[in-house]
Amino acid sequence: MHGQRPHVMEVQSSGYGPDSYPVEVGVVLDSGRRYCTLILPLDSWSYWDEEVEKKHFVTRSAIMNHGKPIVKVARDLNHLLKRKTVYLGDWDNEKQWLDLIFSTTGILKKFRIEPLEDILTQRQVHGWSQTHAQVKEEASIQRQRASSDAYVLQETYVRSMAAVGT
């Protein structure tokens, strides 16, 4: 991964905990190409945490009106990421939500997922918070979209690599 941009994915959710579910997925490829979509929840997915809504500024009504069916999202991700490895910033939560997308649809995931932290050197980890804050400020993102979050993580990775001279 040295000198390259990793493929990065972020998954926004309805909250945290066992009843939460994915509401938005965003990907930034090594080329800079982005994919971002809201996910139409299944009828059985009803948990909604208003505090999390305040964080990502996506309302349940926006998701209901603009979300794509989960089968389409799974197929889109497979098409975009086939045979690639994509890195997740919040491994425990985002893996759970991504797994839910594929297990619910019965579609086999055709790409690999790994924790972003697995490709960070110790020197990158040391300066990560400061670099992340700088990238986030420079990006001046108005709303926390999944693809914007993925971009910030990808750019933080690249800059932290440059900062440590690797």
FIKEVEX-825595 format. One record per residue: residue number from 1; residue in three letters; x negated, y, z of N, C-alpha, C in turn. Coordinates in nm, 2 decimals, always signed. Each point is the difference from the previous one (the first is absolute). Last residue first. Example, Ala and Ser with C-alpha at 12.3 -4.5 7.8 and 13.67 -1.06 7.14 Angstrom:
residues 2
   i  aa     nx     ny     nz    cax    cay    caz     cx     cy     cz
   2 ser  -1.28  -0.22  +0.71  -0.09  +0.11  +0.00  +0.08  +0.11  +0.08
   1 ala  -0.03  -0.57  -0.01  +0.09  +0.12  +0.00  -0.09  +0.12  +0.00
end
This chain:
residues 166
   i  aa     nx     ny     nz    cax    cay    caz     cx     cy     cz
 166 thr  -0.73  +0.79  +0.42  +0.00  -0.14  -0.06  +0.07  +0.00  -0.13
 165 gly  -0.09  +0.37  +0.34  -0.10  -0.03  -0.10  +0.00  -0.14  -0.05
 164 val  +0.29  +0.26  +0.31  -0.10  -0.09  +0.07  -0.11  -0.05  -0.11
 163 ala  +0.36  +0.29  -0.13  -0.06  +0.06  +0.12  -0.11  -0.08  +0.06
 162 ala  +0.27  -0.16  -0.36  -0.10  +0.10  -0.05  -0.07  +0.06  +0.12
 161 met  +0.35  -0.30  +0.09  -0.11  -0.07  -0.06  -0.11  +0.09  -0.04
 160 ser  +0.40  +0.18  +0.16  -0.08  -0.05  +0.11  -0.12  -0.09  -0.05
 159 arg  +0.30  +0.19  -0.31  -0.08  +0.10  +0.06  -0.08  -0.05  +0.11
 158 val  +0.30  -0.30  -0.21  -0.10  +0.04  -0.09  -0.09  +0.11  +0.06
 157 tyr  +0.37  -0.15  +0.25  -0.10  -0.11  -0.02  -0.11  +0.05  -0.09
 156 thr  +0.36  +0.29  +0.06  -0.08  -0.01  +0.12  -0.11  -0.11  -0.01
 155 glu  +0.31  +0.03  -0.34  -0.09  +0.11  -0.01  -0.09  +0.01  +0.12
 154 gln  +0.35  -0.32  +0.00  -0.10  -0.03  -0.11  -0.11  +0.11  -0.01
 153 leu  +0.37  +0.07  +0.30  -0.09  -0.11  +0.04  -0.11  -0.04  -0.10
 152 val  +0.32  +0.32  -0.12  -0.08  +0.06  +0.11  -0.09  -0.11  +0.05
 151 tyr  +0.32  -0.14  -0.32  -0.11  +0.09  -0.06  -0.09  +0.05  +0.11
 150 ala  +0.38  -0.23  +0.14  -0.10  -0.10  -0.06  -0.12  +0.08  -0.06
 149 asp  +0.36  +0.25  +0.17  -0.07  -0.06  +0.11  -0.11  -0.10  -0.05
 148 ser  +0.30  +0.18  -0.31  -0.09  +0.11  +0.05  -0.09  -0.05  +0.11
 147 ser  +0.34  -0.29  -0.17  -0.11  +0.02  -0.09  -0.10  +0.11  +0.04
 146 ala  +0.39  -0.07  +0.26  -0.09  -0.12  +0.01  -0.12  +0.01  -0.10
 145 arg  +0.22  +0.45  +0.20  +0.04  -0.11  -0.09  -0.10  -0.11  +0.01
 144 gln  +0.12  +0.45  +0.28  -0.08  -0.12  +0.01  +0.06  -0.11  -0.09
 143 arg  +0.02  +0.54  -0.08  +0.08  -0.11  +0.06  -0.09  -0.13  +0.00
 142 gln  -0.21  +0.41  -0.13  +0.12  +0.05  +0.07  +0.08  -0.11  +0.07
 141 ile  -0.54  +0.05  -0.11  +0.11  -0.08  -0.04  +0.12  +0.05  +0.08
 140 ser  -0.50  +0.14  -0.09  +0.12  +0.08  +0.04  +0.13  -0.07  -0.04
 139 ala  -0.50  -0.11  -0.05  +0.11  -0.05  -0.08  +0.13  +0.08  +0.02
 138 glu  -0.38  +0.09  +0.27  -0.03  +0.04  -0.14  +0.11  -0.04  -0.09
 137 glu  +0.02  -0.16  +0.45  +0.02  +0.15  -0.01  -0.02  +0.05  -0.14
 136 lys  -0.09  -0.45  +0.08  +0.15  +0.02  +0.02  +0.02  +0.15  -0.01
 135 val  -0.44  -0.14  -0.01  +0.06  -0.04  -0.12  +0.15  +0.04  +0.00
 134 gln  -0.25  +0.06  +0.40  -0.04  +0.10  -0.11  +0.07  -0.03  -0.13
 133 ala  +0.06  -0.30  +0.36  +0.07  +0.12  +0.03  -0.04  +0.11  -0.11
 132 his  -0.22  -0.42  -0.02  +0.14  -0.02  -0.03  +0.08  +0.14  +0.02
 131 thr  -0.46  -0.02  +0.12  +0.02  +0.00  -0.14  +0.15  -0.01  -0.04
 130 gln  -0.11  -0.04  +0.45  -0.03  +0.14  -0.04  +0.02  +0.01  -0.15
 129 ser  +0.05  -0.43  +0.19  +0.11  +0.09  +0.05  -0.02  +0.14  -0.05
 128 trp  -0.34  -0.34  -0.09  +0.13  -0.02  -0.07  +0.10  +0.11  +0.04
 127 gly  -0.49  -0.12  +0.12  +0.05  +0.14  -0.05  +0.14  +0.00  -0.06
 126 his  -0.19  -0.41  +0.19  -0.04  +0.11  +0.09  +0.05  +0.13  -0.04
 125 val  +0.05  -0.38  -0.28  +0.10  +0.00  +0.11  -0.03  +0.12  +0.10
 124 gln  -0.31  -0.09  -0.35  +0.13  +0.06  -0.05  +0.10  +0.01  +0.11
 123 arg  -0.40  -0.22  +0.10  -0.02  +0.14  -0.02  +0.12  +0.07  -0.05
 122 gln  +0.01  -0.47  +0.03  +0.00  +0.06  +0.14  -0.02  +0.15  -0.01
 121 thr  +0.21  -0.22  -0.43  -0.12  -0.02  +0.08  +0.01  +0.07  +0.13
 120 leu  +0.41  -0.20  -0.31  -0.07  +0.12  +0.05  -0.13  -0.04  +0.07
 119 ile  +0.35  -0.29  -0.20  -0.10  +0.05  -0.10  -0.08  +0.12  +0.05
 118 asp  +0.36  -0.22  +0.25  -0.10  -0.10  -0.03  -0.10  +0.04  -0.10
 117 glu  +0.37  +0.27  +0.15  -0.11  +0.00  +0.09  -0.10  -0.10  -0.03
 116 leu  +0.42  +0.03  -0.23  -0.10  +0.10  -0.05  -0.12  +0.00  +0.09
 115 pro  +0.30  -0.44  -0.06  +0.00  +0.12  +0.08  -0.11  +0.09  -0.06
 114 glu  +0.26  -0.33  -0.33  -0.11  +0.00  +0.10  +0.01  +0.12  +0.08
 113 ile  +0.27  -0.31  -0.42  +0.00  +0.11  +0.09  -0.11  -0.02  +0.11
 112 arg  +0.13  -0.19  -0.54  -0.05  -0.02  +0.14  +0.01  +0.13  +0.08
 111 phe  +0.32  -0.19  -0.43  -0.12  +0.08  +0.03  -0.04  -0.03  +0.15
 110 lys  +0.41  -0.16  -0.22  -0.11  -0.03  -0.10  -0.12  +0.09  +0.02
 109 lys  +0.46  -0.21  +0.28  -0.09  +0.12  -0.01  -0.11  -0.04  -0.09
 108 leu  +0.50  -0.22  -0.01  -0.14  -0.03  +0.04  -0.09  +0.13  -0.03
 107 ile  +0.55  -0.03  +0.11  -0.10  +0.02  -0.11  -0.14  -0.02  +0.06
 106 gly  +0.43  +0.00  +0.23  -0.04  -0.13  -0.05  -0.10  +0.01  -0.11
 105 thr  +0.23  +0.35  +0.28  +0.03  -0.02  -0.14  -0.03  -0.14  -0.05
 104 thr  -0.10  +0.13  +0.45  +0.14  +0.02  -0.02  +0.04  -0.03  -0.14
 103 ser  -0.46  -0.01  +0.12  +0.07  -0.12  +0.05  +0.15  +0.02  -0.02
 102 phe  -0.28  +0.35  -0.14  -0.02  -0.12  -0.08  +0.08  -0.12  +0.06
 101 ile  +0.01  +0.42  +0.23  +0.05  +0.02  -0.13  -0.01  -0.13  -0.08
 100 leu  -0.18  +0.00  +0.43  +0.15  +0.00  +0.00  +0.05  +0.02  -0.14
  99 asp  -0.46  +0.04  +0.07  +0.04  -0.14  +0.00  +0.15  -0.01  +0.00
  98 leu  -0.17  +0.42  +0.05  -0.03  -0.04  -0.14  +0.04  -0.15  -0.01
  97 trp  +0.03  +0.20  +0.42  +0.10  +0.05  -0.08  -0.02  -0.05  -0.15
  96 gln  -0.32  -0.13  +0.32  +0.13  -0.05  +0.04  +0.11  +0.05  -0.09
  95 lys  -0.43  +0.18  -0.05  +0.00  -0.14  -0.04  +0.14  -0.06  +0.03
  94 glu  -0.08  +0.42  +0.17  +0.02  +0.01  -0.15  +0.00  -0.14  -0.06
  93 asn  -0.09  +0.05  +0.47  +0.13  +0.05  -0.03  +0.03  -0.02  -0.15
  92 asp  -0.44  -0.11  +0.16  +0.10  -0.08  +0.07  +0.14  +0.04  -0.04
  91 trp  -0.38  +0.25  -0.19  +0.01  -0.14  -0.04  +0.12  -0.07  +0.07
  90 asp  -0.12  +0.48  -0.15  +0.06  -0.04  +0.13  +0.03  -0.15  -0.02
  89 gly  -0.20  +0.20  -0.37  -0.06  +0.07  +0.11  +0.05  -0.04  +0.14
  88 leu  -0.08  -0.29  -0.48  +0.10  +0.06  +0.09  -0.06  +0.07  +0.11
  87 tyr  -0.15  -0.18  -0.53  -0.03  +0.01  +0.14  +0.11  +0.08  +0.07
  86 val  -0.06  -0.35  -0.45  +0.04  +0.13  +0.04  -0.02  +0.01  +0.15
  85 thr  -0.16  -0.30  -0.46  +0.00  +0.00  +0.15  +0.04  +0.15  +0.03
  84 lys  +0.13  -0.29  -0.47  -0.08  +0.10  +0.07  +0.00  -0.02  +0.15
  83 arg  +0.26  -0.24  -0.35  -0.14  -0.05  +0.01  -0.09  +0.10  +0.07
  82 lys  +0.45  +0.21  -0.13  -0.03  -0.14  -0.03  -0.15  -0.02  +0.00
  81 leu  +0.29  +0.41  +0.08  -0.11  -0.04  +0.08  -0.05  -0.15  -0.03
  80 leu  +0.38  +0.25  -0.21  -0.11  +0.10  +0.01  -0.13  -0.06  +0.06
  79 his  +0.39  -0.28  -0.05  -0.04  +0.05  -0.13  -0.12  +0.09  +0.01
  78 asn  +0.21  -0.14  +0.40  -0.07  -0.11  -0.07  -0.06  +0.04  -0.13
  77 leu  +0.28  +0.31  +0.22  -0.13  -0.02  +0.07  -0.08  -0.11  -0.06
  76 asp  +0.43  +0.06  -0.16  -0.08  +0.12  -0.04  -0.14  -0.02  +0.06
  75 arg  +0.33  -0.31  +0.13  -0.05  -0.02  -0.14  -0.09  +0.11  -0.05
  74 ala  +0.21  +0.04  +0.43  -0.10  -0.11  +0.00  -0.06  -0.02  -0.14
  73 val  +0.34  +0.32  +0.03  -0.12  +0.05  +0.07  -0.10  -0.11  +0.00
  72 lys  +0.43  -0.11  -0.16  -0.08  +0.09  -0.09  -0.13  +0.05  +0.05
  71 val  +0.29  -0.24  +0.29  -0.06  -0.09  -0.11  -0.08  +0.08  -0.10
  70 ile  +0.24  +0.23  +0.34  -0.12  -0.06  +0.05  -0.06  -0.10  -0.10
  69 pro  +0.29  +0.44  -0.15  +0.02  -0.14  +0.06  -0.13  -0.06  +0.03
  68 lys  +0.00  +0.52  +0.01  +0.01  -0.10  -0.10  +0.03  -0.13  +0.07
  67 gly  +0.13  +0.52  +0.16  -0.08  -0.12  +0.02  +0.02  -0.09  -0.12
  66 his  +0.23  +0.43  +0.10  -0.11  +0.00  -0.10  -0.09  -0.13  +0.01
  65 asn  +0.41  +0.10  +0.28  +0.03  +0.06  -0.13  -0.11  -0.02  -0.11
  64 met  -0.05  -0.16  +0.46  +0.12  -0.07  -0.06  +0.03  +0.06  -0.14
  63 ile  -0.34  +0.20  +0.24  -0.04  -0.14  -0.03  +0.12  -0.07  -0.07
  62 ala  +0.07  +0.42  +0.17  -0.09  +0.01  -0.11  -0.04  -0.13  -0.05
  61 ser  +0.25  +0.03  +0.40  +0.09  +0.02  -0.12  -0.09  +0.02  -0.13
  60 arg  -0.21  -0.06  +0.42  +0.06  -0.12  -0.04  +0.09  +0.02  -0.13
  59 thr  -0.42  +0.33  +0.07  +0.13  -0.04  +0.07  +0.05  -0.13  -0.05
  58 val  -0.50  +0.23  +0.04  +0.08  -0.07  -0.09  +0.13  -0.04  +0.07
  57 phe  -0.42  +0.21  +0.17  +0.10  +0.09  -0.06  +0.08  -0.07  -0.11
  56 his  -0.36  -0.15  +0.33  -0.02  -0.01  -0.14  +0.11  +0.08  -0.08
  55 lys  -0.02  +0.03  +0.48  -0.14  -0.01  -0.04  -0.01  -0.01  -0.15
  54 lys  +0.42  +0.00  +0.21  -0.06  +0.14  +0.02  -0.15  +0.00  -0.05
  53 glu  +0.23  -0.41  +0.02  +0.06  +0.08  -0.11  -0.06  +0.14  +0.00
  52 val  -0.09  -0.29  +0.36  -0.08  -0.04  -0.12  +0.04  +0.08  -0.12
  51 glu  +0.25  +0.05  +0.39  -0.13  +0.06  +0.02  -0.09  -0.03  -0.12
  50 glu  +0.43  -0.19  +0.02  +0.01  +0.14  -0.04  -0.14  +0.07  +0.02
  49 asp  +0.13  -0.52  -0.10  -0.06  +0.08  +0.10  -0.01  +0.14  -0.04
  48 trp  +0.30  -0.47  -0.13  -0.06  +0.13  -0.05  -0.04  +0.08  +0.12
  47 tyr  +0.21  -0.52  -0.19  -0.08  +0.07  +0.10  -0.05  +0.13  -0.06
  46 ser  +0.24  -0.35  -0.24  +0.08  +0.11  +0.05  -0.08  +0.09  +0.10
  45 trp  +0.02  -0.43  -0.38  -0.10  +0.09  +0.05  +0.06  +0.13  +0.05
  44 ser  +0.24  -0.35  -0.23  -0.03  -0.04  +0.14  -0.11  +0.08  +0.07
  43 asp  +0.14  +0.07  -0.46  +0.12  +0.03  +0.09  -0.04  -0.03  +0.15
  42 leu  -0.41  +0.12  -0.32  +0.11  -0.10  +0.00  +0.11  +0.04  +0.10
  41 pro  -0.31  +0.39  -0.22  +0.01  -0.10  +0.11  +0.11  -0.11  -0.03
  40 leu  -0.31  +0.31  -0.34  +0.14  -0.02  +0.04  +0.01  -0.11  +0.10
  39 ile  -0.44  +0.31  -0.11  +0.05  -0.14  -0.01  +0.15  +0.00  +0.06
  38 leu  -0.37  +0.38  -0.25  +0.08  -0.03  +0.11  +0.06  -0.14  -0.02
  37 thr  -0.47  +0.16  -0.23  +0.14  -0.02  -0.01  +0.07  -0.02  +0.14
  36 cys  -0.50  +0.09  -0.32  +0.07  +0.03  +0.13  +0.15  -0.02  -0.03
  35 tyr  -0.54  -0.03  -0.23  +0.14  -0.05  -0.01  +0.06  +0.02  +0.14
  34 arg  -0.46  +0.18  -0.32  +0.08  -0.01  +0.12  +0.13  -0.07  -0.03
  33 arg  -0.55  +0.08  -0.19  +0.14  -0.03  -0.03  +0.08  -0.02  +0.12
  32 gly  -0.48  +0.04  -0.02  +0.07  +0.11  +0.04  +0.15  -0.01  -0.03
  31 ser  -0.36  -0.33  -0.05  +0.00  +0.09  -0.11  +0.07  +0.13  +0.03
  30 asp  -0.01  -0.38  +0.30  -0.14  +0.06  -0.01  -0.01  +0.10  -0.12
  29 leu  +0.49  -0.05  +0.22  -0.10  -0.09  -0.06  -0.14  +0.06  -0.01
  28 val  +0.45  +0.06  +0.33  -0.09  +0.08  -0.08  -0.11  -0.10  -0.05
  27 val  +0.54  -0.03  +0.22  -0.13  -0.06  -0.04  -0.08  +0.11  -0.08
  26 gly  +0.47  -0.07  +0.35  -0.08  +0.08  -0.09  -0.13  -0.07  -0.02
  25 val  +0.55  -0.07  +0.21  -0.14  -0.06  -0.03  -0.07  +0.09  -0.10
  24 glu  +0.46  +0.00  +0.37  -0.07  +0.06  -0.11  -0.14  -0.07  -0.01
  23 val  +0.32  -0.15  +0.31  +0.09  +0.10  -0.07  -0.07  +0.06  -0.12
  22 pro  -0.02  -0.48  +0.35  -0.07  +0.10  -0.09  +0.11  +0.09  -0.06
  21 tyr  +0.08  -0.21  +0.49  -0.01  -0.05  -0.14  -0.06  +0.11  -0.08
  20 ser  +0.12  -0.17  +0.56  -0.03  +0.10  -0.10  -0.02  -0.07  -0.14
  19 asp  +0.09  -0.21  +0.44  +0.11  +0.02  -0.09  -0.03  +0.11  -0.11
  18 pro  -0.33  -0.14  +0.35  +0.05  -0.12  -0.08  +0.11  +0.03  -0.09
  17 gly  -0.33  +0.41  +0.12  +0.06  -0.11  +0.08  +0.06  -0.11  -0.09
  16 tyr  -0.04  +0.54  -0.10  -0.10  -0.10  +0.04  +0.07  -0.10  +0.08
  15 gly  +0.20  +0.32  -0.42  -0.04  +0.01  +0.14  -0.11  -0.10  +0.03
  14 ser  +0.17  +0.06  -0.43  +0.12  +0.05  +0.07  -0.03  +0.02  +0.15
  13 ser  -0.41  +0.02  -0.38  +0.11  -0.09  +0.05  +0.11  +0.07  +0.07
  12 gln  -0.45  +0.01  -0.39  +0.07  +0.07  +0.10  +0.12  -0.08  +0.05
  11 val  -0.50  -0.11  -0.24  +0.14  -0.04  +0.01  +0.06  +0.08  +0.11
  10 glu  -0.46  +0.00  -0.35  +0.06  +0.04  +0.12  +0.15  -0.04  +0.00
   9 met  -0.51  -0.12  -0.27  +0.15  +0.00  +0.01  +0.04  +0.05  +0.14
   8 val  -0.46  -0.01  -0.38  +0.06  +0.02  +0.13  +0.15  +0.00  +0.00
   7 his  -0.49  -0.14  -0.28  +0.14  +0.01  -0.02  +0.06  +0.01  +0.14
   6 pro  -0.50  +0.17  -0.07  +0.08  -0.12  +0.02  +0.15  +0.03  -0.04
   5 arg  -0.48  +0.22  -0.19  +0.13  +0.03  +0.07  +0.08  -0.13  +0.02
   4 gln  -0.55  +0.02  -0.04  +0.12  +0.00  -0.07  +0.12  +0.04  +0.08
   3 gly  -0.47  -0.05  +0.14  +0.00  +0.09  -0.11  +0.13  +0.00  -0.08
   2 his  -0.08  -0.43  +0.29  -0.08  +0.12  +0.00  +0.01  +0.09  -0.12
   1 met  +0.21  -0.44  +0.10  +0.08  +0.12  +0.00  -0.09  +0.13  +0.00
end
